[in-house]
Amino acid sequence: MMNLIKQKDSAAISGGLAAISGLMNTKIPRLLLVDDEPRLLSSLYELLKDGNYQLTTASSGKEAIEHLSKLQFDLVLLDLRLPDIGGHEIMDFINAHEIDASVIVLSGDRGIDAAIGALQRGAYGYLRKPYPHAELLKTIGNALHKRRLEMENRDISWRLECSEKLYRYLVDSSPDIIYTLNVEGKFTFANDRALQLLGHRPEDLIGKHYSALIHDDDIEKARYVFNERRIGNRASSNVELRLKHVETQNKDRVFDNTLISIAFNSVGMYSQDEEGNSKEFFGTYGVARDITERKRAEQLISYQAYHDALTDLPNRTLFKDRLNLALIQAKRSKNELAVMFVDLDRFKLVNDTLGHIKGDELLQLVASRLKERLREGDTLARLGGDEFTLILPDLRDKKDAAMIADQIVHSLSQPFYLDGTEVHVSASVGIAVCPSDGETVDDLVRHADIAMYKVKGTGKNGHRFYDYSMQDASHQKTVLEHSLRKALEHHELEMYYQPQIDVNTGQMIGAEGLIRWNHPERGLLMAGDFMPFAEENGLIIPISDWMLEPLCRDLKEWNQFASQTFTLSLNLSPQYLDRGDFVGKLKDALLRHQLPASQIEVEITENLCIRDPQYAIEQLKRLCELGISVAIDDFGTGYSSLSYLHRFPVQTIKIDQSFIKEIHSEHGHYPVILAIISIARGLGLKLVAEGVETEAQARYLKQAGCGVLQGFLFHKAISQKELLRLLRQKHQVNFSTTAPVSFHSGALNHSRHGI
C-alpha cells in the first residue's frame, strides 16, 4: 500500500514539474529558495532541480536580500521564520523596492496572524509545513502561469497604447501640410496645417492653382514637383521650395516636399478599364514639411561651429582654416606672413576678484580694442580663455608686425571700465613669421606661443619675435612636466621641514612642511621650481594626496622625542581645496596614524579665499570642527587680509617676510609690524614671523611681542632625519635681547612654496 502511495506521489510530482516547465516558455524561470533549515532547503532544492528553471538558495534573510538586490527572480519560496531578518520584512523589502517577483510562503507557523501578514504583503500563496509536494508544485505552476498571463497582458496593453498614440498623432496632429492636386495642378484637398503655416484655410485652397503659393523664383522647379506622376522610389522627394504666406507676401518659408503619385485602388485617383490594365492619371498627392527653422538652425550651427560665442570672433577651427589659405597665398605671392599670439596678463586676478561674468565682459572689450588695430585682410581669433591670435598676411617687413604688436600692447594697457570699476590688464605678444619661423599652421602657432611665454617670463607687457634659442627652454619645460608625472611613481618626492622657535623658551615648538623633489639629474629642487607645473597640469591633487602620508608619519615619530606638543603647519593649494576631498583625506590620515588633529595647522592664502569665499569658509570650518587650526600665510600682502579675520575661522597670523626684511635695527620703528602684532593681540590670535634672517630682526620681533619665529637665522628647511636629530638632542636656541642668537646658516634663496 505504501509503495502504491509513493508511486502516485511520484507521478503527481513528475506531472507537476512538467506542467511548470511549459508555463513560461519565453524564458527559464528563476526561483529563489529561502529557508534557514539546511535539511529542508536541500530537500526543496532536490524536489525542484529537475524542473526547467534556475534555482538560487539562501539560508538567511540577509543572504536573500542580497540575491534580490542583484538578480531578477520570477518566484520566491520564502520561510517566515529566519534567524536574522523575518520573512515579512523580506516581503516589505520586495514591496519597497518594487521588485517584480511573486512570493509563496512556506511556513511552519500555525498562527493565523502570520498567514494574514503574508497575504496582506502580496504573497501569492501560503503553505504550512509539512506540505504535500504535489500541492507545492501545483501552487508554483499556478503562480508562474499567472505571471505569464500578466506579462502577456502588459505587453498587449503596451502595444495597444503605442498603436493608439501613433494613430492619434497621424490623424489629429500631423506636423506637415498634406494635400492632393488634380491633373490641372489645382488643390482638391489640404489639411488644417496649411492654415497654421501659410494662413490659408483648407476650403479656400480648393480649386486654386498651386502656383498661387509658390515663390516666383521657384515656379520652374515647382512644376516638376506638383505635376509628379511617378510612383515608388522614382517619385520626387526632398525638393525644397519657398511658399508665400497669406498675411505677408514677403514672409517666405522653406519646405521639404515629398510627393508621390497614387494608384486608383488606394485612393481612387486612377481609373481602370474592364480588364484592370490601363490606368488614367487623376492627380498628385503630396506632403510638405516646414523646414524654415531647420534651415535657420543649420546656418546658426554652421556659424557657431566656426565662431567664438562670447566675442563673436573666429574660433580655433576657422582660424586654422584661414591660416591655411593665407599660407597658400603667401607661398604663391612669395610674401611674408606673421602669426601673433596674444595672452592677457593679470586676467586671472580680474576673474578671481570680480567674478567670471565681469571677466567675460572684459574679454569682449579686449576683442573690440583688438579689432580696431586690424588692417584690411587681417584675421583676429579667440582660441579660448584669454588667448587671442592674429594672422597678418602680406607683410612688407617685420617692422610692420612689430608696429602692430606695439599698438596692441599700448591699447590694452589703457584702463577698462566695468560698471564703473577701473580695471588694468596688459598683454604679452609672441610673433612667428613665415617662412623663417615655420611654414605650417602648427609650427607657426606653436612658435608664436613659445615667444609669448618668453615675454611672460621676462616681465610681461611687451612683444617678442620667435627665435630658435627659445625652443630649448620650451623643450626643458616639457621634459620637466613629463618627469614630474613620473616622480610620484619613482618615489622622488620628499618632505622637508623648517622649524618654528618659541622666542621665550628657545625651544622648537613646530615646523612648516615644504615639499622637495630629488630630481635624478638636476638634484634637489625647491617647490617653486616644479609646483607651478603641477598646478597647471592637474598634478597638484595626487601630489597633495601623497604628501599627507609622510607628514603624518613624520609627526608621529617626532612626538616620541618632542618635550612638548609639536605643531606641523602645511600650505594648502587652492586647487586642492576646490577639487580634492582634503578634509576627509586628512581626517582618515590622522585616524590611521592615531594623531590628534590639534597638532595640524593649515596655512591659507588670499588667493584661496577670494576664488570662492563661501565654499572656502565651509571647508575651513570643517577643519576646525576636527580640531585643526587655520593660519593666514603672508598676512598683510593682500588688500582683503583684514576681512579674513572676521569671515574665516582663523587662529594664527603669519607676518609676511617682505615686512620682516624691512627691519634693519632692533631699535628702529616699523609701524606695519607693530600694527599686525596689535591686531593679533586684540583678537587673541597666535602670531608667527616668517623669513627671520638676522639677529636684529629676531630681537626686534621679540621685544614687539611676536612669540614664534621662523627663518634661516635658526634653521633652513631640513630633512626628517635632521629634524629628528635636533629633537633627540632636545635642541634649544640660546635667545635673549643681549646674548647673541645661535643659528644654523643656510642659503638665502629659499622657496616659500609649500604643497
Summary of the structure (lengths in Angstrom):
residues: 755
radius of gyration: 41.5
end to end distance: 89.0
largest distance: 132.9
contacts: 2332
relative contact order: 0.04
helix: 47%
strand: 22%
